[in-house]
């Protein structure tokens, strides 16, 4: 069996292309069923998320809709769809994704345009971020996170070695990144735009783009960011509040100080599951962007450490998969996917503890939000498929 | 697929960053990837440190801060306890009504506001505007408004107008037993009757309570264990029986109106336990609307009013002389044909008699004969027996404003005191004192403490029956038997004929006391107090009844004015309590033991 597996693995065409002599120990390992620790981290976060979405949303759901299970039901429905999508992605050889790069790019840009101009674009809370079809709604900016990663993985692989050529290896990629960012900024959604810029730059950096180019890009973007920051009054306030939230705990510092109160109330062991008080309308968005505050309040520092451990496990296994993949495209794609999860959670955690200015980014796998969950789960599915092919 | 490998091949052959040949792009990729992974874990370290700072180091400070917004103190008003009759039928309870107040700081348009409020609540527009301008922040507009008014206020949606719930005492039986129940003021404070006497039991003090609220200031449910330990007003079960009370009030009111009496009192007491079954006072009032009645109507005349008892008081010298064996029922007394001198005063009988037996002296209510009985006792013994019967001291009934009566100490007695007191003058008694004196005969010699409260029920606890002082014995059963026989004769042959019942033996005594007129400084011939006190069935008494009418205008004699009321009340109450008759054929069939039992069962 062992030798047969070895034979089978060596028969995979694309490994030969790497042109490297690969040590026997790597190659003789039978094709695994996938990285179970990667899956364990994901499932752990999903389970905690499922419980915490209910704990944090029941009161709001009851107050607004007289149905405490409303958000739990919605989350469960999203979860089922996302799990099915993940199962599909697991079966789908990651190398075939590359062929979908341009159709996906076109679709994502089209959907982002549709949000802004089509009648299906839905406005909520002063921003047009959703496409609504009947009762279903979809957030194209979430999809564009994955699309950009797939595109950059393809493009950077193709241009590998010529990345220092400004017009060939650098400019086209940044035009695409800029296009995505611009469309999302128009919604407006500064957080997601910055997130896309960040992941784009990091992928370019990993692929080998000279740091000076990235510095130029940052320099180029700076006026736009400053303009975006100071054009909208609320963003400027957010920034000043970030510097000292307790100066204005009733208006602009409200959400972050309430998050502090939630976390501080939790202490070491927490107030107990379901016993949190900040979700009684004190803390805005307790089931979406600030679900982690409620976790800190109800499950305490211990619970927080547990979740950060799961997240660390997931990120570590993701990167490990990326490092071990034999092809550059796979490596870039895997790195992009796991980076997306790592960055989103880093920003979310940074915001919750007041280390970053308030920006609405959900915590992957835990916060309520269908599109985000779907996209992240598809990403995990792709990683899982990759981990099977190491 | 082919292009993929081409790319990789190309990248492998090509040059690396800054033209330096790089042997393996994967190594460079991994190196940069690791930098980012390390950055991620460093950031996580910073985040965990921040969590530690917020959750562990600043835990106490932030927890207290969170408590501050979560908790709010408010004035908790425990609900006032209910009052029930002995069969747990509701006599007094509390409902919640809205009261309207203004928060002056929130008012924007005073004239519009006061006009609207005046229209809904029928308050004076000008007065309200003036009070708003007065500078106070909290202004009552109208307290305890109707639900319709409350709805109109809510619908109007006026800024600065608030509603709070306040308790409103309700007496579902209206004026029934009003003088016993009493009433409460605007702030639920007991002002009269049981409401006043047991105010601290019925109503708990308001206190500040910590309440939990959500971000919109909405009250959250209190934890169950806290709710259970909250003090609440205790319920009180009276010894009164609603039905008997109704019978007594109805009959008393009829007679008071018919005879145009100034006032009237009727009381029924269980002679063995001292429990008051009914206590009626005329004129009556409705405690729900007590301010509409003059304060003299609020008074419980049965315990607070003193009167000279007249002939009904002859019971005391009679019992004392028999107990001391100074007289026997067969002894005969010369009654001077209706007029006799005792020291410096001249005593008259209404009807002149010459020789009367002791029984006849009492049943015909001869003053002259009774005084002779008292003379055998002497002042000292008479004084002490009156004391033993409990006159001159409060009975201790659980009602406010009880009077001890007026009973002068022996050293202040004049030569005329003995004859005067014997016939119920020179002494002031309360109806409840006199009633208890007759209960002594009815129960075989015991002075019982009269009670109107049977039990106090604490929330969540079993019935707590009150302990009362032990009855003490002052007469022998033999004396009581002799006195009872004389009192039966007084009803059947003497002045109390109007009180007799066909199927029950009634023992009792009439009294007609002339009122002392302060203007003429002598006893009036026109103003009197007519009374009848008795018990039935005479030898197994289930009740002692006192009927007293103050200044009846039509018929002034106790035997004519008060005795019929006794009869009417006794007949109905005996039937209601299913007390078996003790006179006639069936008496022989049923033993006395079962009679008593039946009577008690009906009572309890």
Interface residues (C-beta under 8 A of the other chain):
Chain A: X13 X14 X16 X17 X18 X19 X20 X59 X95 X98 X157 X158 X160 X161 X162 X163 X164 X202 X205 X206 X207 X208 X210 X260 X261 X262 X263 X264 X265 X266 X267 X268 X277 X278 X280 X281 X282 X296 X300 X301 X304 X305 X308 X311 X312 X315 X316 X319 X322 X323 X326 X327 X328 X329 X331 X332 X335 X339 X342 X346 X349 X350 X353 X354 X355
Chain B: X1 X4 X5 X7 X8 X9 X10 X11 X12 X13 X14 X15 X16 X17 X18 X19 X24 X25 X26 X28 X29 X30 X32 X33 X34 X36 X37 X40 X41 X43 X44 X46 X47 X48 X50 X51 X52 X54 X55 X56 X58 X59 X61 X62 X63 X65 X66 X69 X70 X212 X214 X215 X216 X220
